[in-house]
């Protein structure tokens, strides 16, 4: 019996990791293509800056769709269960990603090319809106009583660097085997089509899992909420707003580091975009180690304390990031990425899932966790490349982008310190 339970948990963790890997792979190849390819192939009539802004606007469109996907997935995930929703989200994500790899360009169908690109991006956003929260709950709800939430929650979070590593590797491979003309002609499509392999692995794993033990236990105790979103916003709106702010800093920093940085170094002629992709891959590979390590550490020192330490480190890393890029050294660019992404970023990201999932009770946890996460994405990572590009174009200085990131760090520190978990709320009510 014990071996059966352990095997089911391992399957659930594998399914959780596979889904989050596809999620971040999809989004990172889109972000990298938005910086390197889409301005030329889908917005060719614009100036270089306008083309980049239009491309990043399409990137942001997916983030606008994510809260809608979070509400839909959360509603059914809280009422019916996590497993069925997660099957739907991974299929939708995979199909939308492969479709982008098959899209005709502006030269072939004119204005319909960017329209179709944006539609695919919105489908990605709808799917991801329910994917992250479901993947996290599939992991953290495996053990009763909230035990080891830091470590369990860090497993799907490791899909972030793993997806980023695979995305960077796929683009690096294509830039190596194809010259510039071939890359623009067909090479950029291959990473999108390769997403089908991750989809098949994730789908196979998810077809073999069962419902999470904590969800099954919760439905035995009480009927599911008829309107989970209404219940979330009615019972503790202040805590919900704080949970949105908890993610803001790491989300903005992530897209400054991994997406805007490519535009920054290529626009200033500091190094080729491929060099920045290499630095990103180095950081992602290291993050595969630091993510579970910080998750396990959070179980010992506390999730909040881990996040606050990580946020302080992120602020320091942001101050160093652009000065290190300005040297034009690929080695120092890798150092900048390691400090910001692998260390400070993962010190926040690894325990984040365990903390935020503990803010909401099981009956509304899918909705609350997903909606707060995705709503934060609208004002966070979804517009970060666009705002960063606009700030740099207006000021001509990376200092404005650094200030933007630092303001987000301050907001997140305040929110993490103030948000209350279910355990803290129960303790306060008992006093």
Secondary structure, 3 states (H helix, E strand, C coil): CHHHHHHHHHHHHHHHHHHHHHHHHHHHHHHHHHHHCHHHHCCCCCCHHHHHHHHHHHHHHHHHHHHHHHHHHHHHHHHCCHHHHHHHHHHHHHHHHHHHCCCCCHHHHCCHHHHHHHHHHHHHHHHHHHHHHHHHHHHHCCCHHHCCHHHHHHHHHHHHHHHHHHHHHHHHHHHHHCCHHHHHHHHHHHHHHHHHHHHHHHHHHHCCCCCCHHHHHHHHHCCCCCCHHHHHHHHCHHHHHHHHHHHHHHHHHHHHHHHHHHHHHHHCCCCCHHHHHHHHHHHHHHHHHHHHHHHHHHHHHCHHHHHHHHHHHHHHHHHHHHHHHHCCCHHHHHHHHHHHHHHHHHHHHHHHHHHHHCCCCHHHHHHHHHHHHHHHHHHCHHHHHHHHHHHHHHHCCCHHHHHHHHHHHHHHHHHHHHCCCHHHHHHHHHC
